Amino acid sequence: MVCASPLGAGLGGAVSLKLVVTAVVACPSKPKPTSTTTTSNSTAQPHCPNCHLNPRTSTRTSRLNIQTPRNLQAWHRATIERSQVRSSGTFPTTTTLSPQTQTNPLLPSPDGHVFQVEYAGEAVKRGTCAVGVKGQDVVVLGCEKRSAMKLQDTRITPSKIGLVDTHVCLAFAGLNADARILVDKARLEAQSHRLNLEDPVTIEYITKYVAGVQQRYTQSGGVRPFGISTLIVGFDKGSEVPRLYQTEPSGIYSAWKANAIGRSSKTVREFLERNYKEDMDREATVRLAIKSLLEVVQTGAKNIEIAIMAPGKTLELLPVEDIENYVKNIEQEKQEEADKKKKGRTPGQGSAAILTRQKDESEQ
């Protein structure tokens, strides 16, 4: 064993190293020594590059705890600073994060943003639009469908509306593959709840579950958040009050009377705010859902999907022919309103006509 330590380093600050204890160790290239040598040289001797032995004395110099005077001064200064901090009870208010911590996408940025969650929100905004509207005794989901390719089989094209249980329905906007996984998890939870408790899930319970799954994927390593936002609708057991909830990629969920998600959702939501009424019947609710989607969809009924839920009944998907009839009636009403506005304008009342009259009067 070899031990070497500066004496009085804690008090003296810069103390030169005077004593080094060395043990005799045989060098492979020299005869085996038979005695132990102690040297007080303060100047380090050149060492063998292979075994770190002093070639003059064939001894190995201990490198444990050997500090130069400059290192001792820095250590002494740091010790005094730590003792002052402890005695004063004040601690530094700023912390410098390591580069790995600063670039970790699952940690909030200095201004409070979690970038992976915001990227998932951008995926939702780029997805097709989905609308949910509550009526007096009915709830309607409407979705925008993407146009199918010429050679694509539309019979197996995945729908944007999925049935979680017999009384719970879900629509989404965002990444289809992420939605498929999340819907499967929700269905499994609904079946497990029915099997264990012999009672169907409530709409709020399954909404909390879906939001909880989305939230867990925002703080786990090696995964990313779900790039979808959902609208969950249905009726609780023995209740005729429609339920409508929304979940977001961050795990937030909220209840709504009418809402829209996906691309141009802000425009559709503003339209719903202007035209929504709480006492709407089935016909008016379906009509409002289709009319709000037409604010975004320009291709008509072929790219619109409507699902209707009523208490005690299974999910009803509206046929394409019925959607086309609604679209024709809505477009006809819009045309009549435009004609009325044109007829309501009397000639010579516009700003251009007023400026023309003022010019003629000034010339006269």
N, C-alpha and C positions, 0 to 999 in steps of 0.2 A: 504494500500500500504506500501511496505517496500523498503527502499533504503539504500544501504551501498556501499561506494566507498572509496578507499584510497586517502588521501589528499597528494598532492605534489609528486605523483608517477612518473610523467613525467620527473621531474628534479632530484629528489634525487636518482633514481636508486633503491637501496634496502631500502625501508622504511617500518618499522614495522607497522602492522595494530593496531591502537589504538582505533578507534571509530566504533562501530557497533550499528546501529539504529534498534531496534526491535519493533514489534507491538504485542500487546496482542491478542492471538488467543486461543480460548478455546480448551482444549484437551478433547476428548470424555470420558476419564477415570477420569477427575478431575472436580471440580466445576468451573463454569464460572468466570474468573477473571474480575475485574472492573476497573483496572487502566493500564496505559501504562508505561513500564519500559525501561530505557535506561541504558545500561551497557557499561563500557569501558574496560572490560576484554579482553586481547589479546589472552588468552588461550580459545580454543573452548570447550564448555560444552558438556557433553554427551547428545544425543538427543533420543527421543522416537522413536523406530523403526517403529511405525505405522504412526505417524503424524509428525515426525521430530520436536517435541516440546521439549524445555528445561524443564526437569522434576522439576528443582528447582524453576523456575520463571514462568512456564506455558506460555512461550513466544516462538514464532517461529522465528528462526534466518534466516535472508535473505541470500541466497547463490548467489545472483546476483552480478556479477562484483567483487567478493571477490578473490583477487590474493595474493598468498604467495610471500615473498620477492624473492624467486628463480625465479618464473614466471615473476615477474616484471623486473628482470635483463635481462632475455631472450627477453622480449618484447622490452625493451629499446635498447638492442643491435641490434635487427632486425630493429627497427625504424631508428637508425643511419645508418645502412647499406643501407636501401632503400633510405634515403636522399642523401647519397654519390653517389649512382648509378644515381639518377635523376640529381644531379648537374654535374656529369662528362659526362653524355650523353652516357655512355657505358653500354651495357647489356650483360648478359651471352651468350656465343656462343654455349654451349652444353645444351641439354634438355633431361631429363630422362623421357621416356615414361612410362605410367602405364602398368601393365601386360596385361590389357584388350586391350590396343592399340597395344601392341607388338604382340599379338596373333590374332588380327583381320585379317582374310584371305583376306579381300577386300582392305586392306591398303598395300602400298609398304613396303617391308622390307628395312633395312638400306642400303643394296646394290642394291636397285632398282627393286626388283622382286615382282610381284603380284602372289602369289603361286597358287591361284585358276585358273588364266589364263594359267599358265604353266601346271597345271594338265589337263586342257582342251586340250592343245597342245599335251600332251602325249596320250590322247584318240584318237586324229587325227592320230598320228603316228602308233597306233595299228590297225587302220581301214584298210579296203581294199584299194588298189591303184586305183586312178582315173587319167586320162590323158586328156588333151585338146590340140588340134593342129589346128592352123589356116592355111588354104591354100590360093590360089589366090582368089577364089570366093566361098569357102566352109569352114565350121568349123566342126570339128569332136570331139566327146566326147567318150572316152573309159573307161570302168570300169571293175574291177575284181569282179566277183561274187563268193560268198562262195558256197561250195558244199552243195547241198540239201540232207537232210536225206532220208533214203529209203522210209519211210511212209509219207513224207511231200508232200503236194500238191503244185507243183511248179507254178500253174496257179495264185495263189494269193500271191506268194512271193513278197514282196515289191522290187521295182527296185531301183538301185542307181542313176538313171537318172530320173528327173521329169520335166514336162513341166509347166513353170510359166505362160506364155501367148503363143499365137500362134507363136510368133517370138522370144521367150526367153526360154532357156533351162538351167537347173541346174543339176550339178552332185556334189556329196559330198563324203567325207571320214570322218569316225568317228562314232558317236552314231546314230543309225537309228531313235530312238525315238525323239531325239533332231532335227534331220533333218526334220522329218514329221511336227513338229510344225513350224519350220522356213519356210518351203516351203509353208505351209498354209498361213502364214502371208504375204509372198511375193505375192502369188496369190491374196489375198484379196486387197493388195495395188495396184496391176496391174489392177484389175477390178474397183476399186474406181477411179483410175486415168483415165481410159477409160470412165467411166460413167460421171465424173465431167468435164473433159476437152475435151471429145470427140476425144481423140487422144491416141494411144498406148504409153506405157512408152518406154523410150530409155533404152538401155542396161546399160549405166552408171548410170542412175537414179535408176533403180531397184537394181543395185549393191550397190549404196550408202545407199539405204534403208535397205538392208540386213545387211550391215556392221554396220549401225547405231543401228539396233536391237541387234546385237551381242555386240556392245560396251556398250549399256545401261545395259546389264545383267552382266557387269563386275564391276559396281559401285553402284548397288542397294542392299539394305539390304534384307535378306531373300531369295535370289535367287543365282544361280550359273551361270557361263558362259556356252554358248552352246559348247558342245564338238564336234564340226564339223568344217571343212574347206570346202569351196564351190568353184566350177568352174562354172561361169555364162557365157554363150555364146549366140550369136544371131546376128540379123541384125536390124539396125534402120530402121524406115519407110523411103522409098524412097532411101535407100543406099544399095550398094552391097559390102560394106567393112565389112568383118567379125570382130566381137568383142569377146574378151576373157578376162575375169577378174577373179581374185581370191580374196576371203575374208578369214580372219583368225579369230579364237575365240576372239582375242583381239579387233576386229573391224577394223583392217587394211585391205584396199583393194588396189589392184594394177592390171595393165594391162600387158598382156603377149602375146607373139607370140606362145609359146608352154610351157606347164608346167605340173607338176605332183604333186599330193598330196597323203597322206596316207603312208602306209608302204613301205619302200625302195624307197621313192620318190627321194632321192638324187641320187641313182643309175640311175633311169629312167630319171631324169632331165639331168644328164651328157650324157646319150645316145642321148637325144633329141638335146642337144647342138652340138654334133658331126655330126648329120645326118639331121638337119633341114635346109630346103631351102624355101625361101619366095615365089617362083614362082611355087609351087607344085599344080598340078591339083587334082581333086577329088580322082582319083585312088591312086596317090602317098601319099596324105594326110591320107587316110584310112589305107594304107599299113604301113605308119610310126607309126600311133597310135597303130595298132595291134602289130607291131614289138617291140615297146617300152614296151608294156604290157607283151610280152613274156619274157622280161628280169626278170620279177617277177613271172609270172604265169607259173607253170610247168605242169599243167594238160591239156593244149591245149585249143581248142575253146569252150568247154562246160562251162568254167568259165570266158568267156569274153563277154562283152556287148558293142555294138557299136551303137552310134546315130549320124546321119548326119543332118546338117542344111544347107540349101541353101537359097538365097534371094528369097522372094515371095513364098516359099514352106513350107509345114508343116514338122514337125519333122519326120525323117525316121529312123526306127530301123532296123538295118541290120539283116537279117535272120541268123540262126545258120549255115545253109548250106553254105552260102556265107563266113561266118567267117572261117569255116573249110577249104574252098578252099584257102583263104588267108594264113592260118596257114600252110597248106601243101606246098604251094609255097615258103613261107619264110623258112621253115625247109629244103626244097630241096636246096635253095640257100645257106644256111649255110653249108650244107653238101658238096656242090660243092666247096665252098671257102676253107673248111678244106682240101679237096682232093688236091686242087691246092697248098696249103701251104706244104703239104706232098711231092708232086711231085717236088716242087721247091727246096727242100733240096737235094743236091748231096751227095753221100756216102763219108765218110771220112772227112767231113767238121766240124763235131761237136767237142766240147771241149774234150769229152772222146777219140775220135779218135786221136786228136792231142797229148794228153798225152800218148797214147799207142805208137805212132810213136816215140815220144821223148825217151821213155823207151827202145824201140828196138834199136834205134841209140846209146844210151849210153852203152848198153850191147855189141854191136858190137865193 
